[in-house]
C-alpha cells in the first residue's frame, strides 16, 4: 500500500561497477530478480521497490540501505561468497546485530537481525 510521506522506492547508483555485475551479486547473495529499463537502469521489487542507476550523470548520492535477515551469519557468508566485501563485521547495536558490506559497485549496505 502506498502512503503519502512513506518510503516507497530506493534508487542506488551502480557507477562503480557494471550493471551486470551488480545484478549478478544481488541474485547470488540474496536471490533478487530484476527488470531492465534500457542499458543503464534495472529495477527490483524485493520488499521495498527500487532500482540501480548505472548512468553517472543520473546517479544520486549513496544512501545506506539496511536489509533484514533471519539468519545473519548465513547472509554474511552468502554476501562474501557472491563477492561482497565485509566492511564492518557483525556487531551488536540497540535492537539487534548487523554487519556492513560493499557490493561490486562500491555501495555500502547493512544487514541486521534480531
C-alpha positions in Angstrom: 0.0 0.0 0.0 1.4 3.4 -1.0 1.1 6.1 1.7 2.0 9.8 1.4 5.3 10.5 3.0 6.4 6.9 3.5 9.4 5.3 1.9 8.3 3.7 -1.3 11.4 3.3 -3.6 15.1 3.1 -3.2 17.4 4.1 -6.0 21.1 3.2 -5.8 24.0 4.2 -8.1 25.8 1.4 -10.0 28.5 3.6 -11.4 31.4 1.9 -9.6 30.9 -1.5 -11.4 29.0 -2.8 -14.3 25.2 -3.1 -14.1 25.5 -6.8 -14.9 28.0 -7.4 -12.0 25.7 -5.6 -9.6 22.7 -7.7 -10.7 24.7 -10.9 -10.5 25.8 -10.1 -7.0 22.3 -9.5 -5.6 21.0 -12.5 -7.4 23.6 -14.8 -6.0 23.8 -13.3 -2.5 20.1 -12.6 -1.8 18.0 -14.2 -4.6 16.9 -10.9 -6.1 15.5 -10.6 -9.7 15.5 -7.6 -11.9 13.6 -5.8 -14.7 15.8 -3.9 -17.1 14.7 -0.5 -18.4 17.3 0.2 -21.0 21.1 -0.3 -20.8 21.7 1.7 -17.6 18.7 1.0 -15.3 17.5 -2.1 -13.7 14.6 -2.2 -11.2 14.0 -4.6 -8.3 10.9 -5.4 -6.2 12.3 -7.1 -3.1 10.1 -6.0 -0.2 10.9 -2.3 -1.0 10.8 -1.4 -4.6 13.9 0.3 -6.0 16.4 0.4 -8.8 20.1 0.7 -9.7 21.2 3.6 -11.8 24.4 3.0 -13.8 24.4 6.4 -15.6 26.9 8.5 -13.6 25.1 11.7 -14.8 21.9 10.4 -13.3 23.1 8.7 -10.1 22.3 10.2 -6.7 24.5 10.2 -3.5 25.0 6.9 -1.9 22.5 6.0 0.8 22.9 3.2 3.4 20.1 0.8 2.9 19.5 -1.6 5.7 18.3 -5.1 4.9 16.8 -7.7 7.3 18.0 -11.3 7.8 16.6 -14.1 9.9 20.0 -15.9 9.8 22.6 -13.2 9.9 25.7 -15.4 9.7 24.3 -17.3 6.7 23.6 -14.0 4.9 27.1 -12.7 5.7 28.5 -15.9 4.2 26.3 -15.6 1.1 27.4 -12.0 0.6 31.1 -13.0 0.9 30.6 -16.0 -1.4 29.0 -13.7 -4.0 32.0 -11.3 -4.0 30.8 -8.7 -1.4 33.4 -7.1 0.8 32.6 -7.0 4.5 33.5 -3.5 5.8 32.1 -4.0 9.4 31.8 -7.5 10.7 28.8 -8.5 12.8 28.4 -6.2 15.8 25.7 -5.5 18.3 23.6 -2.4 18.4 20.4 -1.4 20.2 17.7 -3.7 18.8 19.9 -6.5 17.4 23.1 -7.2 15.4 24.3 -6.2 12.0 27.1 -6.1 9.5 28.0 -3.7 6.7 29.3 -4.7 3.2 30.1 -3.2 -0.1 28.8 -4.6 -3.4 30.6 -4.7 -6.7 29.6 -1.1 -7.5 31.0 0.2 -4.2 27.6 0.8 -2.5 27.7 0.2 1.3 24.7 -1.6 2.8 23.9 -3.1 6.2 22.1 -6.3 7.1 20.5 -6.6 10.6 18.9 -9.4 12.5 17.4 -9.8 16.0 
